[in-house]
Amino acid sequence: MPAGEIAERVGIGPTNMSFHLKELDRAGLLRATRDGRYVRYAVDVEGMRKLLTYLTEDCCEGRPELCGAAFVAAAKVCRPKKGALK
């Protein structure tokens, strides 16, 4: 999805959105691809799995229920395969 469309849906300015998307891309949580004059962004599923695994193990002490309902739901969807994070 282009940055402008994401910004519109989220309700912030396109310049601010572009800044944040660029940082999420650099962090490995998004993938940016050029489509003509647009840059389209998509979630990097493996990057999100790694983040959720880190948060579950180090932040929540292996108990995602401590981090809230939204995190529990995301952890179930993005649960990595055994041995994937070595």
N, C-alpha and C positions, 0 to 999 in steps of 0.2 A: 504494500500500500504506500503511496507517495506521502511524504512528510506533511504536505498541506492538508491532505485528507485526514490523516491521523490527528493533526492539530485541531481541525474543525470538530472532529468527534470528541476529542478530549476537552476542548474548550480553552485552549491556550493559543498564543500567537505562533505563526509558522516559524519565525526566527528562533524563538525559544525551543520549539519542538525539534527543529533541525539540530540545534546544539545538543539536546538530550539524546536524540537518536544517534548522533555521531558518537557520543560517549558510550552508549549501550553497544554500538557496533564494535568500538575499540575494546570493550570489555568481553566481547565474544558472546553477547546475549542476543544480538540481532545480526542479520546479514543484509548488506546493502548491495543492490545491483542497479546498474544504470540502464534505463529504458528510454532512449532518446534524450530529451532534456530533463527527464525526471530521474530521481533516485528512488527506487522502491525498497521498502524495508520489510523483512519477514523475521519471525522468531527463529533463533538458532536453537533447535530443540536440544542438541547435545550440550550446549553452553548452559541452558536452563537446567538440565538434569544435574550438571556438575554443581551449579549454584544451590539448587535445592538439596542435593546430597550434603554439601558443606554445611548449609544452615541446619539441616536435620541433625547431623552428627555433632557439630561443634557448638551451635547456638542452642539447640533444643535438647541437647544431651541424648540424641537418639529417640526422642519422644515428640514427634511433630504436633501432637495435641496441645503441647505447651505453647506453641506459636500461633494458635488460632485456627478457626474453621477453614478459612480460605487457604491457608498453608497446607492443612491436612489434605484438602481436595487436590491442590496442585501437586503435592508429593505423590499421591496415588496415580495421577496421570503421568507424571514424569519420572517414575521410579526407574532407576537405571538397571541394566542387566548385571548380574553378578560378575565381578571382575572387570567391568567396563571402565573404571576410574583408576586403573593402576598406572 
